[in-house]
């Protein structure tokens, strides 16, 4: 879990949690939640991030354990993880091709079929 | 006392129903997560990295074919087709949805299984020797005692809020195969000079961030005094164990801080008081449990063409050399089915594999299956005339890897691939090591070798007890692995010594390779195991091999 950093343009953050009903990892987007970390909102301002986290914490009927995780802005402008733990949460386990990586593979197949 | 055997499972249905209502109240907003968390943990439900995890107790690792098929059903219907044998003889399902878990608990209750006290600061699943009731060196079958402890400890009102979790192991063999010295309470069945059965009682062992071996608090406890004495130990700990600091709350710290003699004095005084309360109902129950675990109707038959198959089939011979254990009955052997095939995740079993094992246990194994703390499955009673048939069926299912007790029979926790507490991954390290030594063709040459890997300091992979232990840590945002040497969980219990600075993931296999090369050069004969060589020559040559630049 990322700790000891303040969201800023140099050290942006995402808000992430687990889905209450199903348990999978989710990320905050527009005050709601997405299962796709590439769609997550990047917070570069401490006060806005804190308010968003309060909002996330108030959604205990939807998610469990929301927290700020350090991220960076990737070349395409989308958030990328800075720590391997967050990278594993985005990707899924390394011993099987299931979890998030399988979902993404599926969504990319579907996207390319559109 | 609580009794969860299949014929008495109304209570389990009741508990499952209770949990169903708790989940409903969580989902409709009546319960917050803070309120719900202890309730789900009481039912073995954790929230892990990618999903919820359900840990199901397999009492002292003993499981029937029907129960095994139910685990397969859970894996297939509500998970991703597999489960994970743990180092505490339990099974974990890595992908259940919270909304499905009540149905899973109902299915478990139908066969007398449950997830009660697989979490929380309670007395956890009692563990024992996977070869109980079969091993040739057995003083007495530990299962009736383990079952007595299980029934007594489940929902024991006094012990639901202990300072910290509490683990009891019972061992019945002359050789300890239940890691007695690494438990809060360890019980070794023994006979005194008069030939009476009883227990050598150990307390204060545990791994985790402060690894300590247990100490003998009572050299001989008569058989009939088990429950009052264990109750006295836990009652003493319940009062004097620290509740101010989670990391100092296990009984190992209580014993270390207060001293064994002080603890013993208090335990004995409490024992005197408690023994008067026990009216003998526990002994009646124990007698009934002994008949429940009476030996099956063993066949008195010749070994058939077992030796001919061994002579004709080198792969079968190799498997029989490594994966069989001596049985107390002539003509029988215990079979270890390792879940450590090349590239496999240590301890992961597919639903199909579980069903096959259930079938094999019915056809060839007197309906008996065990989960070992090495994350393997044991068919404790197989007649030698059936071994070739069992082998062929296992082989077809990818379960006939001839590596029990060898370097690729690695114990590993789920690590950061699943666990939210982990600081690094364990599974890929285990896979890399196993594949490396298989590729070098050195496994049989190296002989008995025990590698254990934990993905964090909590030590679920029992790394302290590995001949080589590996501990995964987060060093400045990069996975880093500390190596310990000289641990032993069997003959002479020993906590491994940290060798020095940790290694990045890609340097772990070369580092272990250097240790193995040093061992092969140093050993006096192929029969001298690594741990024997280590004890003979000390840590220095192995440290030099690990850190050649420092030498």
Interface residues (C-beta under 8 A of the other chain):
Chain A: X18 X20 X21 X22 X23 X24 X25 X60 X61 X64 X65 X82 X83 X84 X85 X88 X89 X92 X93 X94 X95 X96 X98 X99 X100
Chain B: X26 X27 X29 X32 X33 X47 X48 X49 X50 X51 X52 X80 X95 X96 X97 X98 X99 X345 X348 X416 X417 X418 X425 X427 X428 X431 X474 X477 X478 X479
